[in-house]
Amino acid sequence: MDASTVRRKRWRLTIGLAAMGFVMAAVIWAYSDLRDSSPPKPLNFPLWTAFMILCPPSLLSIPLIDVEPGSADFAIMWLVIGLLNSGLYAVIGMIVGRFRWKPDSQTVAGAPGAV
């Protein structure tokens, strides 16, 4: 595979995973912001555990427990968490892309098979 194709594939993987990371944070924000909280429902531990695994920056919301869902501050908090999660997923995409796709080695002049 030539170098430009490798770069394009790595770039697509990185951007795709970054978008997926941001969407994951948006899903968590939507779930926590839009669910009806009057009367309070019991916490769904398996669901929130999956959320914490798929969006590690969401743990940053723990010290900000006083931010009310539905407020502008809540949306800004989750926007920052989404950007951090997107960056984390992009770094993972870059690392995976480097191991997954490598350009073909160039033939050295004088080596067998070189023209």
Backbone torsions as a table, in degrees:
resi	resn	phi	psi	omega
1	MET	NA	135.6	-179.2
2	ASP	-77.5	165.9	-172.2
3	ALA	-64.8	-36.4	-178.6
4	SER	-69.2	-36.7	176.8
5	THR	-66.8	-40.8	179.1
6	VAL	-62.8	-46.0	178.8
7	ARG	-61.0	-42.4	179.7
8	ARG	-63.4	-43.1	179.0
9	LYS	-66.1	-42.5	178.0
10	ARG	-62.4	-42.8	-179.0
11	TRP	-63.4	-43.9	179.0
12	ARG	-62.9	-41.3	178.4
13	LEU	-64.7	-43.9	-179.3
14	THR	-63.1	-47.8	-179.6
15	ILE	-66.0	-40.6	179.0
16	GLY	-62.3	-44.6	179.0
17	LEU	-69.8	-34.9	177.0
18	ALA	-63.1	-42.8	178.0
19	ALA	-64.5	-40.4	178.9
20	MET	-64.0	-37.9	177.3
21	GLY	-64.1	-40.9	178.4
22	PHE	-68.1	-40.4	178.4
23	VAL	-63.6	-37.7	178.6
24	MET	-61.1	-44.2	177.4
25	ALA	-65.3	-36.9	178.8
26	ALA	-65.8	-36.9	178.0
27	VAL	-65.4	-42.4	179.3
28	ILE	-65.4	-43.0	177.6
29	TRP	-60.1	-46.4	-179.0
30	ALA	-62.9	-41.3	179.7
31	TYR	-63.6	-45.8	-176.4
32	SER	-77.6	-25.8	-178.0
33	ASP	-87.6	-35.2	-171.9
34	LEU	-97.9	-9.7	179.3
35	ARG	-74.1	147.7	-177.9
36	ASP	-74.5	117.6	-176.3
37	SER	-105.4	14.2	176.6
38	SER	-119.2	108.6	-2.3
39	PRO	-75.9	153.6	-179.7
40	PRO	-60.8	134.5	179.3
41	LYS	-97.9	154.9	178.1
42	PRO	-65.5	150.5	-177.8
43	LEU	-71.1	134.3	177.6
44	ASN	-90.7	93.5	-173.6
45	PHE	-61.2	-44.1	179.7
46	PRO	-62.1	-38.9	179.9
47	LEU	-66.7	-46.4	-179.4
48	TRP	-69.4	-29.2	175.0
49	THR	-66.3	-42.9	176.4
50	ALA	-62.1	-41.1	177.6
51	PHE	-60.2	-43.1	-178.1
52	MET	-68.2	-33.0	178.5
53	ILE	-72.8	-41.8	-177.4
54	LEU	-79.9	-17.6	-179.5
55	CYS	-139.6	75.1	-178.5
56	PRO	-57.3	-33.9	177.8
57	PRO	-63.8	-13.2	178.0
58	SER	-65.7	-17.7	175.2
59	LEU	-65.2	-18.5	176.7
60	LEU	-68.1	-15.4	179.4
61	SER	-78.8	-11.9	-178.1
62	ILE	-62.4	-47.6	178.7
63	PRO	-68.5	-15.6	-178.9
64	LEU	-101.6	41.8	-174.9
65	ILE	-65.3	-22.1	-177.8
66	ASP	-80.6	-7.3	178.2
67	VAL	-72.0	122.7	-175.1
68	GLU	-78.7	130.7	172.9
69	PRO	-60.3	140.0	-179.7
70	GLY	95.8	-9.9	-179.8
71	SER	-91.3	166.4	177.3
72	ALA	-65.6	-35.2	178.3
73	ASP	-62.9	-36.4	178.2
74	PHE	-64.6	-42.9	179.0
75	ALA	-65.1	-41.2	178.7
76	ILE	-65.4	-41.2	178.3
77	MET	-58.8	-45.2	-178.7
78	TRP	-74.9	-24.1	173.1
79	LEU	-66.0	-44.6	177.9
80	VAL	-64.1	-43.8	178.0
81	ILE	-62.2	-39.9	178.0
82	GLY	-63.2	-41.1	178.2
83	LEU	-66.6	-40.1	176.5
84	LEU	-64.6	-42.2	179.2
85	ASN	-66.1	-38.2	177.2
86	SER	-61.9	-43.4	177.3
87	GLY	-63.1	-40.0	177.8
88	LEU	-62.5	-46.1	179.0
89	TYR	-65.9	-34.3	178.2
90	ALA	-65.4	-42.1	177.6
91	VAL	-62.4	-41.9	176.9
92	ILE	-61.5	-41.7	178.1
93	GLY	-62.8	-39.6	178.0
94	MET	-64.4	-42.3	-179.0
95	ILE	-66.7	-46.1	179.7
96	VAL	-63.4	-40.8	179.5
97	GLY	-61.9	-36.9	178.8
98	ARG	-67.1	-35.4	178.4
99	PHE	-81.2	-29.0	-174.1
100	ARG	-80.2	-47.0	-175.6
101	TRP	-120.8	125.2	176.6
102	LYS	-127.9	141.4	178.2
103	PRO	-67.5	152.3	176.4
104	ASP	-63.0	144.4	178.0
105	SER	-71.5	141.6	179.4
106	GLN	-78.4	143.3	177.5
107	THR	-78.0	141.0	-179.1
108	VAL	-92.6	139.0	179.1
109	ALA	-58.7	132.5	-179.0
110	GLY	93.3	-11.4	178.6
111	ALA	-80.1	156.9	178.4
112	PRO	-60.2	131.6	179.3
113	GLY	94.0	-6.4	179.0
114	ALA	-83.7	150.6	-178.7
115	VAL	-98.7	NA	NA
